[in-house]
């Protein structure tokens, strides 16, 4: 197998460097795959937790209630 120490896969401009670091430890392609999967999952969980924490849930509930009330009103009866 040919070693490529400077190989850095890129998806949408984001490098999979965590996977490369894990694969350099001696796990090979499986380590690179695991690093990208578990590292990406961890990062995504942290970002979503931050968004969930910062959200104003009372405001979101008010907006949802307004939308439900708007769409649950009967349509106007035409007078033709």
C-alpha positions in Angstrom: 0.0 0.0 0.0 1.3 3.5 -0.9 1.5 5.8 2.0 0.2 9.3 1.4 0.8 11.3 4.6 -0.4 14.6 3.2 -3.7 13.2 1.9 -6.6 15.4 3.3 -10.0 14.5 2.0 -12.2 17.5 1.4 -16.0 17.6 1.4 -17.7 20.9 0.7 -14.5 22.8 1.5 -14.2 21.1 5.0 -11.2 18.8 5.5 -11.5 15.5 7.2 -8.3 16.0 9.2 -9.6 14.1 12.3 -10.0 11.0 10.2 -6.5 11.5 8.8 -5.0 11.9 12.3 -6.7 8.7 13.4 -5.5 6.8 10.3 -1.9 8.0 11.0 -2.0 6.3 14.4 -2.0 3.0 12.5 -5.6 2.2 11.9 -5.4 2.9 8.1 -8.5 3.5 6.1 -10.8 2.2 8.8 -9.3 4.7 11.2 -9.9 7.5 8.8 -13.5 6.4 8.3 -14.1 6.1 12.0 -12.5 9.5 12.7 -14.7 11.3 10.2 -17.8 9.5 11.3 -17.3 9.9 15.1 -15.6 13.3 14.9 -18.3 14.6 12.6 -21.1 13.2 14.7 -19.5 14.8 17.8 -19.1 18.2 16.2 -22.7 18.1 14.8 -24.1 17.2 18.2 -22.2 20.1 19.9 -23.5 22.6 17.3 -27.1 21.4 17.5 -27.0 21.4 21.3 -25.7 25.0 21.2 -28.5 26.0 18.7 -31.1 24.3 20.9 -29.8 26.0 24.0 -29.8 29.5 22.5 -33.3 29.2 20.9 -36.2 31.3 22.4 -38.7 28.4 22.8 -41.5 30.7 24.0 -41.2 32.8 20.8 -41.1 29.7 18.6 -44.2 28.3 20.3 -46.0 31.6 19.8 -45.1 31.6 16.1 -46.2 28.0 15.7 -49.5 28.7 17.5 -50.1 31.7 15.2 -49.5 29.5 12.1 -51.8 26.7 13.3 -54.6 29.3 14.1 -54.2 30.9 10.6 -54.4 27.6 8.8 -57.2 26.1 10.9 -59.6 29.0 10.1 -62.4 28.0 7.7 -62.0 29.6 4.2 -64.2 32.6 3.5 -67.5 31.8 1.8 -67.8 33.4 -1.6 -71.0 35.4 -2.2 -71.5 34.7 -5.9 
